[in-house]
Amino acid sequence: MNVSILPSAIVDIVRVRCFYDNIEYGLGVRFQDYIFSEIDNLVNYAGTTEVHFGYYRALANRFHQNIYYKIDGDTVVVWRVLDQRFNPRRIETALTHPEEDL
């Protein structure tokens, strides 16, 4: 199985990395390494997580993020990486209208 990360998810990751970099030097890099590790792990368990708003949702609890993805044939397509603490309506909007800014 392959993994594809859409630009909307990359923007999410960069945004959160910048947030953590402003808190503590190096924390953003640790976040980024962790989230990409979690995305890589989707190869092993894709499709076994809960579905929310039409997307599979993998929990990346260390940094309070959710990875929203779909499966297209033998490819895991990561759509968004969103904060677990967001209002559910905000998450739904982010998933259905990824071009809108959070």
C-alpha positions in Angstrom: 0.0 0.0 0.0 1.2 3.5 -0.8 0.6 6.8 0.9 -0.3 10.1 -0.8 -0.6 13.4 1.2 -2.7 16.1 -0.4 -1.6 19.7 -0.3 -4.4 20.5 2.2 -2.9 18.1 4.7 0.6 19.5 4.1 -0.7 23.0 4.8 -2.2 21.6 8.0 1.0 20.0 9.1 3.1 23.2 8.4 0.6 25.3 10.2 0.8 23.1 13.3 4.5 22.9 13.1 4.8 26.7 13.1 2.5 26.8 16.1 4.7 24.4 18.1 7.9 26.1 16.9 6.6 29.3 18.5 6.1 27.5 21.8 9.5 25.9 22.1 12.5 25.6 19.8 12.5 22.1 18.2 9.0 21.2 19.2 7.7 21.8 15.7 10.3 19.4 14.2 9.3 16.7 16.8 5.6 17.3 15.9 6.4 16.9 12.2 8.5 13.7 12.7 5.7 12.3 14.8 2.9 13.1 12.4 4.7 11.7 9.4 5.5 8.6 11.4 1.8 8.2 12.2 0.9 8.7 8.5 3.5 6.1 7.5 1.9 3.7 9.9 -1.4 4.0 8.0 0.1 1.5 5.6 -0.3 -1.2 8.3 -3.7 -0.4 9.6 -5.5 1.8 7.0 -9.3 1.1 6.9 -9.4 -0.2 10.5 -10.1 3.2 12.1 -13.4 4.9 12.6 -15.2 6.8 9.9 -16.2 10.4 10.5 -17.7 12.7 8.0 -17.0 10.1 5.2 -13.3 9.9 6.0 -11.3 7.4 8.1 -9.9 9.1 11.2 -6.6 8.0 12.7 -5.8 9.5 16.1 -2.4 11.1 16.6 -2.8 11.7 20.3 0.6 12.9 21.3 -0.1 16.2 19.7 -3.9 16.1 19.7 -4.3 15.7 16.0 -6.6 13.6 13.8 -5.4 12.3 10.4 -8.4 12.1 8.0 -7.8 9.9 5.0 -9.5 7.8 2.3 -8.4 4.6 0.6 -8.2 4.7 -3.2 -7.3 1.2 -4.4 -3.9 0.5 -2.9 -3.3 4.1 -1.9 -4.0 5.8 1.4 -4.9 9.4 0.6 -4.4 11.8 3.5 -6.8 14.7 3.2 -6.4 16.7 6.4 -4.6 16.8 9.7 -6.8 18.6 12.2 -6.8 19.4 15.9 -8.9 16.9 17.9 -10.2 19.8 20.0 -11.8 21.6 17.0 -15.6 21.9 17.1 -17.1 19.0 15.0 -18.8 21.5 12.7 -15.4 23.1 12.0 -13.9 19.7 11.2 -16.8 18.9 8.9 -16.3 22.2 7.1 -12.6 21.6 6.8 -13.2 18.2 5.2 -15.9 19.2 2.8 -14.3 22.6 1.9 -10.6 22.1 2.1 -9.9 25.3 0.2 -11.3 27.4 3.0 -8.9 28.7 5.6 -9.3 27.4 9.2 
